[in-house]
């Protein structure tokens, strides 16, 4: 038995099926998608190799450039608004003495719901006639707002809905990091006369920076692959006000049958996500010192 375990081919026998499945369902589809990005395939007929024409068309396409701008809005909102709110809510929940488990479960529940369910739910909330939001505004004497039908409100509505869905997941991550900090550190600061705000800002936040960096990188990647909530709620409308790169890609590939062009757009999205996360990792995340308690 010992001689068999020393044979590397024995380990290869166990690993090979997994490698084969990984190649079949991940590597091969990815390589074929890269090839299709250089063709004019419509999904049915024979594809013709056209080189970099799809990529050149993408960056000359005004609708795709507008979708890039919308993705930038989502990215800035995720990193500059959503992440600070996540940290604040995590700090508040960590200081709750009773029903802490209830609050953690409550904030996490939207993350496990289907995006289709969330889109329909918030669609009713944003409804101009019977929606909860407009009914509350009506109590204040404010005229109904067409949240998903007006260009100036549509993107804000998508941002709020997307944040509501995913903030709970990130709150649980940061909350776990906060609760892992030894209580002795917080009690020592309390004895020294530090207030709750001072302990949170000068003690807790620096200690959870590594997990905050993880949340920011996940938010960057998530901002570039937002698609389902857009397709469910607005399908990129009105007049492209909420069109993002991924939804534009789906519409081009599925709705208009430009499969080769849509695949090229998916490659562009993948490269953008890879470059942005790598830049953040190099410029910010790696500069953080490792924290040990």
C-alpha positions in Angstrom: 0.0 0.0 0.0 2.8 2.4 0.9 4.6 1.7 -2.4 1.4 2.4 -4.3 1.0 5.8 -2.5 4.5 6.7 -3.5 3.7 6.2 -7.2 2.7 9.6 -8.8 0.5 7.8 -11.3 -1.8 6.8 -8.5 -2.5 10.4 -7.7 -2.8 11.2 -11.3 -5.6 8.6 -11.6 -7.6 10.5 -9.0 -6.9 14.0 -10.3 -7.4 13.2 -14.0 -11.2 13.0 -14.0 -11.4 16.4 -12.3 -9.0 17.9 -14.8 -10.9 16.4 -17.7 -14.2 17.9 -16.4 -12.6 21.3 -15.8 -11.2 21.3 -19.3 -14.5 20.2 -20.8 -16.8 22.7 -19.0 -14.4 25.6 -18.5 -11.2 25.7 -20.6 -12.7 24.4 -23.8 -15.8 26.8 -23.8 -13.5 29.7 -22.9 -11.1 28.9 -25.8 -14.0 28.5 -28.3 -15.5 31.8 -27.1 -12.2 33.5 -27.7 -12.2 32.1 -31.3 -15.8 33.1 -31.9 -14.9 36.7 -30.9 -12.8 36.9 -34.0 -15.6 35.7 -36.3 -18.9 37.0 -37.7 -20.8 34.0 -36.5 -24.6 34.5 -36.0 -25.0 31.4 -33.9 -26.4 29.2 -36.7 -24.4 29.5 -40.0 -20.8 28.9 -40.7 -18.5 31.5 -39.0 -16.0 33.5 -41.0 -12.7 34.7 -39.4 -12.6 38.5 -39.5 -9.7 39.3 -37.2 -10.0 42.2 -34.8 -13.0 43.8 -36.7 -15.4 43.0 -33.8 -13.1 44.7 -31.3 -12.6 47.8 -33.5 -16.4 48.0 -34.0 -17.0 47.8 -30.2 -14.9 50.8 -29.4 -16.5 52.8 -32.3 -20.0 51.8 -31.2 -21.5 54.8 -29.4 -24.0 52.5 -27.6 -21.3 50.3 -26.2 -19.3 53.4 -25.1 -22.4 54.6 -23.3 -22.7 51.3 -21.6 -19.1 51.6 -20.4 -20.0 54.9 -18.8 -22.9 53.3 -17.0 -20.6 50.6 -15.7 -18.3 53.3 -14.4 -21.3 54.8 -12.5 -22.0 51.4 -10.9 -18.3 50.9 -10.1 -18.0 54.4 -8.4 -21.3 53.8 -6.5 -20.2 50.4 -5.3 -16.7 51.5 -4.1 -17.5 55.1 -2.9 -21.0 54.7 -1.5 -21.9 51.0 -1.0 -18.6 49.9 0.7 -18.6 52.7 3.3 -22.3 51.9 4.1 -21.4 48.2 4.4 -18.7 49.1 7.0 -21.0 51.3 9.0 -23.8 48.8 9.1 -21.3 46.1 10.1 -20.1 48.2 12.9 -23.6 48.9 14.1 -24.7 45.2 14.0 -21.5 44.1 15.8 -22.4 46.4 18.8 -25.9 45.0 19.1 -26.3 42.9 22.2 -29.6 41.3 21.6 -31.0 39.6 18.4 -27.7 40.0 16.6 -28.3 36.7 14.8 -31.7 38.0 13.7 -30.1 41.1 12.2 -27.4 39.1 10.4 -30.0 36.8 8.9 -32.2 39.7 7.9 -29.5 41.6 6.0 -28.3 38.4 4.3 -31.7 37.2 3.0 -31.7 39.4 -0.1 -28.5 37.8 -1.3 -30.0 34.4 -1.5 -33.1 35.5 -3.4 -33.4 35.2 -7.1 -32.5 38.3 -9.0 -35.7 37.9 -11.0 -37.7 37.9 -7.8 -35.9 41.0 -6.6 -36.4 42.8 -9.9 -40.1 42.1 -9.9 -40.4 43.1 -6.2 -38.7 46.4 -6.7 -40.6 46.9 -10.0 -43.7 47.1 -7.9 -42.0 49.4 -5.3 -41.1 51.8 -8.2 -44.5 51.5 -9.9 -45.7 55.1 -10.5 -49.3 54.4 -9.7 -49.5 51.8 -6.9 -45.8 51.6 -5.8 -44.9 52.0 -2.2 -42.3 54.7 -2.9 -44.6 57.0 -4.8 -47.3 56.5 -2.2 -44.9 57.7 0.5 -43.9 60.6 -1.6 -47.6 61.4 -2.2 -48.1 61.8 1.6 -45.5 64.6 1.4 -47.3 66.2 -1.5 -44.8 65.2 -4.2 -46.0 64.2 -7.6 -45.4 60.6 -8.7 -42.0 59.9 -10.2 -41.6 57.4 -13.1 -38.5 55.8 -11.6 -37.8 53.2 -14.3 -39.2 55.2 -17.2 -37.2 58.5 -16.8 -33.6 58.6 -17.8 -32.5 60.7 -14.8 -34.0 58.2 -12.3 -33.6 54.9 -14.0 -29.9 54.3 -13.2 -30.3 55.5 -9.6 -33.2 53.0 -9.2 -31.0 50.2 -10.6 -28.1 51.2 -8.3 -30.3 51.1 -5.2 -31.8 47.8 -6.0 -28.5 46.2 -6.8 -27.0 47.5 -3.6 -30.0 46.2 -1.6 -29.5 42.8 -3.0 -25.7 42.4 -2.3 -24.9 44.6 0.7 -26.0 41.9 3.1 -23.5 39.4 1.7 -20.6 41.8 2.2 -21.9 42.9 5.6 -21.7 39.3 6.8 -18.1 39.1 5.6 -17.0 42.2 7.3 -19.0 41.4 10.4 -17.2 38.0 10.7 -13.9 40.0 10.6 -15.1 42.4 13.3 -16.3 39.6 15.6 -12.9 37.8 15.2 -11.1 40.7 16.8 -10.2 39.8 20.4 -12.4 41.6 22.9 -9.3 42.4 25.0 -8.2 45.0 22.4 -11.5 46.8 22.5 -11.7 46.6 26.3 -8.2 48.1 26.7 -9.1 51.0 24.5 -12.3 51.5 26.5 -10.3 51.6 29.7 -8.0 54.2 28.2 -11.1 56.4 27.6 -11.7 55.9 23.9 -15.3 56.5 22.8 -17.3 54.1 20.7 -16.7 56.2 17.5 -12.9 56.5 18.3 -12.7 52.7 18.9 -14.5 52.0 15.6 -12.4 54.5 13.5 -8.9 54.1 15.0 -9.1 50.4 16.1 -11.7 48.3 14.4 -11.5 49.8 10.9 -7.7 49.4 10.6 -7.9 45.8 11.8 -10.5 44.8 9.2 -8.7 46.5 6.2 -7.7 43.2 4.6 -11.3 42.0 4.4 -12.4 45.5 3.3 -9.9 45.1 0.4 -11.5 41.8 -0.5 -15.0 43.4 -0.5 -13.7 46.3 -2.7 -12.2 43.8 -5.2 -15.4 41.8 -5.3 -17.4 45.0 -5.8 -15.2 46.0 -8.7 -15.7 42.6 -10.4 -19.4 42.6 -9.5 -19.9 46.1 -11.0 -18.6 44.9 -14.4 -20.8 41.8 -14.5 -24.1 43.4 -13.5 -26.6 42.2 -16.1 -29.5 40.2 -14.6 -31.1 43.0 -12.6 -30.9 45.3 -15.6 -32.5 42.8 -17.9 -35.3 42.1 -15.5 -36.1 45.7 -14.6 -35.4 47.9 -17.6 -33.7 45.8 -20.3 -31.3 48.7 -20.7 -33.9 51.3 -21.2 -35.2 54.0 -21.2 -33.2 55.0 -24.4 -30.1 53.1 -23.1 -30.0 55.0 -19.8 -29.4 51.8 -17.9 -27.6 49.7 -20.6 -24.4 48.2 -19.2 -21.7 46.3 -21.0 -23.0 42.8 -20.1 -26.7 43.6 -21.0 -25.5 45.1 -24.3 -23.5 42.0 -24.9 -26.5 39.7 -24.2 -28.9 41.7 -26.4 -26.4 41.7 -29.3 -25.7 38.0 -29.0 -29.2 36.7 -28.2 -31.7 39.2 -29.4 -30.0 40.4 -32.6 -28.1 37.2 -33.4 -24.6 38.8 -33.6 -23.0 36.0 -31.6 -19.5 36.7 -32.8 -19.7 40.4 -31.9 -21.3 39.6 -28.5 -18.5 37.1 -27.7 -16.0 39.8 -28.5 -17.8 42.1 -26.1 -17.6 39.4 -23.4 -13.8 39.3 -23.9 -13.6 43.0 -23.5 -15.6 42.8 -20.3 -13.3 40.0 -19.0 -10.2 42.0 -19.8 -11.6 45.2 -18.1 -12.4 43.2 -14.9 -9.0 41.5 -14.9 -7.1 44.8 -15.4 -9.1 46.8 -12.8 -8.8 44.1 -10.1 -5.1 43.6 -10.8 -4.5 47.4 -10.6 -6.3 47.6 -7.3 -4.4 44.7 -6.0 -1.0 46.2 -7.0 -1.7 49.8 -6.0 -3.7 49.4 -2.8 -4.2 45.8 -1.5 -0.6 44.7 -1.5 0.5 47.8 0.5 -1.5 46.7 3.5 0.4 45.0 6.2 -0.7 41.6 7.4 -2.5 41.9 10.7 -2.1 39.3 13.3 -3.8 39.3 16.7 
